[in-house]
Amino acid sequence: MQLVVARIGRAHGIRGEVTVEVRTDEPELRLGPGAVLATDPASAGPLTIETGRVHSGRLLLRFEGVRTRSGAESLRNVLLIAEVDPEELPEDPEEFYDHQLMDLDVVLADGTEVGRITEISHLPSQDLFIVERPDGSEVMIPFVEEIVTEIDLAEQRAVITPPPGLIDDRAEVASAREAAAGTDPAAAGEAGADGGPDHASAADEPAAGEGPESTDGAAGGADRGDGAAR
């Protein structure tokens, strides 16, 4: 199975190095010297990593045969793709690869259907499940232990306990209950807003067309990429 492990950024210096947006928690394994990677677009590769180093918090790579800044610039935005055994699992049981999480059903603790995971977005602070609701709308679920309480791969589901306001219809139901009880919904809404969490807006991103099935990233916690822990 092919998984996206990085995206090439801008050229660095004049000797062919490029910055890399890492999309794996195992860069030493996936992006080490000697690694041969397919690319998207395919015409840019395959690329063999010659050297790698960290500079100012960013990974810099040089590929065999690329010796100039112009050559490095020509690779900008190319996706790097690794061949991965589909049966391979992260060492930590609390880590998951993106392809394990895609298409899981998302339900509440009482079994109420929320939707289906259609995308996993890796942000600097946390990972997000992009969940498609039954009506076609989307909701973003932070992949943190306080909200995603269980990942059951055998049952192909993720169990969540969302705070008020994270899922719109839960807020509407709460307002309806308060109204039925004689409570002012507007006042109740203001009270709830004060205590609500801030939510990040919604990238391992699969290669297009006949390319990789999923990204190498996994969601969870503040980690990101190939296998991220909750």
LUMTI-243604 format. One record per residue (C-alpha): x, y, z; residue in three letters. Coordinates in steps of 0.001 Angstrom, whole numbers, plus 500000, padded with zeros to 6 digits. Layout:
<atoms>
XYZala
...
</atoms>
This chain:
<atoms>
500000500000500000met
501276503465499121gln
501116506221501713leu
502084509889501546val
504926510546503999val
505969514104503114ala
505477517088500835arg
508445518933499366ile
508547522644500128gly
510819525429498953arg
514466525144498020ala
517021525810500749his
520350527290499748gly
522000526701496383ile
523127523065496622arg
519856521275495928gly
518424520934499431glu
514679521255499965val
512528521838503003thr
510055519059503726val
506631519058505349glu
506835515766507247val
503713513641507352arg
505033510743509367thr
505986510213512993asp
508818507967511834glu
510924510240509595pro
514074508324510505glu
512457505226508968leu
510544506693506044arg
512834509603505140leu
516308508356505947gly
519295508388503545pro
518930505698500916gly
515117505648500994ala
513610505426497510val
510259507158497270leu
507619507327494602ala
506149510739493851thr
502952512501492930asp
503141513570490184pro
504841510348489143ala
506928512178486546ser
508980513815489332ala
510328510520490668gly
511246508132491931pro
513518510079494251leu
516332508643496359thr
517224510510499539ile
520940511274499708glu
521169513323502892thr
518894514726505564gly
519355517175508402arg
517272519355510689val
517694523121510375his
515706525591512506ser
513172522928513328gly
512576521848509729arg
513792518746507935leu
516010519414504944leu
516565516705502335leu
518834516384499329arg
518002513875496609phe
520425512029494394glu
520936513880491116gly
519611517225492431val
522506519628492878arg
521151523085492081thr
518597525460493519arg
516611525401490298ser
516497521612490425gly
515264521774494002ala
512632524379493127glu
511294522134490363ser
510313519614493053leu
508237522056495083arg
504844520650496223asn
505732517131495066val
504350514470497408leu
506728511750498617leu
505157508305498760ile
506353505218500599ala
505366501612500036glu
504010500269503327val
502807496807504300asp
499029497188504845pro
499274494827507819glu
501911496984509501glu
500763498516512782leu
502321501179515030pro
504267499815517983glu
502134501776520464asp
498595500311520722pro
497286503841521255glu
498592504922517845glu
496800504522514543phe
497650505029510905tyr
495319507213508870asp
494204504333506687his
493023502477509810gln
490813505397510817leu
489341506365507468met
485665505400507011asp
485154504499510672leu
481616505128511896asp
481494507847514545val
478935507329517299val
478071508754520699leu
478469506661523838ala
474783505697523645asp
475193504477520067gly
473665507513518344thr
475098507883514867glu
477163511002514225val
478677510215510828gly
481683508712509083arg
485340509775509061ile
486157510966505540thr
489401512850506188glu
492035513321508870ile
493614516750509171ser
496977517070510907his
497409520479512514leu
500407521664514549pro
498434521575517804ser
496221518520517281gln
494660516196514748asp
491076516449513545leu
488588513925512232phe
486549515388509392ile
483231513603509814val
480491513528507199glu
477040513637508773arg
474103511628507388pro
472684514839505861asp
475942515451503957gly
477231518230506223ser
480640518002507907glu
481776518376511502val
485339518517512841met
486139516319515838ile
489448516918517683pro
491218513587518152phe
491944513980521856val
491304511479524618glu
488729513688526335glu
486510513611523241ile
487399510429521337val
487031507874524094thr
487360504676522078glu
488655503458518722ile
487274499998517967asp
488876498756514763leu
487132495387515011ala
483724497098515023glu
484940499856512681gln
483770502672514907arg
484994505632516942ala
483094506536520116val
482996510214521085ile
481714512285524006thr
481582515779522464pro
481272518869524644pro
478186521059524133pro
478407523055520931gly
480862520772519123leu
478055519076517253ile
475343521531516266asp
472299519362516775asp
473387518608520363arg
473291522331521080ala
469840522561519450glu
468562519648521513val
469885521275524694ala
468138524535523828ser
464892522691523134ala
465071520917526498arg
465762524185528308glu
462852525843526538ala
460569522975527511ala
461705523393531117ala
460940527112531026gly
464557528260530787thr
465509531160528535asp
467439529468525667pro
469335532670524847ala
470602533038528395ala
471438529370528530ala
473320529698525250gly
475391532573526609glu
476275530569529674ala
477318527610527584gly
479410529729525251ala
481563530994528105asp
482651527490529008gly
482991526065525515gly
486345525072524039pro
488030526835521177asp
488061524685518046his
490800524625515432ala
489782524833511818ser
490477522112509515ala
496139516945505522ala
497678513744505358asp
496472514066501931glu
496232511073499606pro
497863511188496227ala
495407511833493437ala
493944509451490899gly
495407505964490944glu
497862506920493649gly
498117506048497327pro
495134504773499258glu
495818506928502289ser
498343509130503975thr
501036507878506283asp
499786510125509016gly
497819508972511984ala
495743511118514201ala
495776511764517867gly
497014514104520561gly
499642516648519676ala
501587514105517675asp
501090513874513959arg
501994511846510968gly
502766508190510516asp
501552507011513880gly
500304509596516291ala
499380508809519873ala
496254510054521520arg
</atoms>
